Amino acid sequence: MTTEKQTSLLPQVKNSTRKIAVIQANWHTDIVSQATKSFIKEMEDAGLDKGKVDVIDVPGSLEIPLMSQKLAETGGYDLIMATGLIVDGGIYRHDFVARTVLDGMMRVQLDTGVTVLSVVLTPHNFQEVPAHMDFYRDHFVTKGAEAASAAVQMLNTLAGISAVTKLAS
């Protein structure tokens, strides 16, 4: 496989009847939604029809693994991208939540074979002040674009593996 950055989707990926799901936690949705918007824009730029992206809202990040599992089990999605913000509220809980969410997402990915990308971030010292809010809005735009780049690479690579597997059988 090539090591250079893949910026467009292969024809077999573009023509897939399956979709991409974006799971968006609603905690700080004004920040989190920036990753969703950026991801969708970058995927469109890579050649994906916007109609092939479903955005699913969940109350918070803890609900992401279950929703990922349910969506992956439908067989209707080639890839899932999840975005959320887990803030450090001065108690230990945020570390537990972040670890639980990421472990759950990885389990879904390994159990189902559907790629699950994470834009679930846990900033330290987050405060609801304009400087932090603006910084994280911009940061989620960047992270959404990075997730789209990873999505293009994974979709293309997996399509190539699928083609090789079909030829070998």
Residue, then its C-alpha position, 0 to 999 in steps of 0.5 A: m500500500t502507498t504511504e502518501k496521503q490519500t485525498s480522494l476516495l477510490p471508485q469502489v468506495k464512492n460507489s458503495t451502497r453503504k454509508i458513513a455514520v457520524i455520532q455526535a455527543n450533545w454535551h457542548t454541541d456548539i464545539v463538538s458540531q465543528a468536528t462534524k461539519s469539518f469531517i463532512k466537508e472534507m469527505e465531500d471534497a474527497g468525493l463522497d456524496k453528502g447523502k451517504v453521511d448520517v449524523i446521529d446525536v447522543p446525549g453524551s460521550l458515554e452513549i457513543p460506544l453503544m450507538s457505534q455498536k448498534l450502527a455497525e451491527t446493521g451492516g449499513y455503514d462502512l465507517i463510523m466517526a464519533t465526536g464528543l468533549i469530555v471535560d475535566g470538572g475537577i473530579y476524577r470522573h473525566d478520566f474514567v469516562a474517557r477511558t470507558v468511551l475509547d475502550g468501548m469504541m475500540r471493542v466495537q471496531l474489533d468485534t464488528g470489523v467496522t472502522v470507528l474513528s474517534v474525535v472524542l477529546t478530553p482537554h485538561n483545565f477546560q473552562e467555559v470562558p470565551a478563550h477556551m470555547d473559541f480555541y476548542r471550536d477551532h480545534f474540533v474543526t482541525k480534528g474533524a478534518e484529520a478524521a476525514s483524512a483517516a477515513v479516506q485512508m481506511l476506506n481505500t485500504l480496506a477496499g483494497i484488502s477486500a479486492v485482494t481477498k476476493l481475487a484469492s478465493 
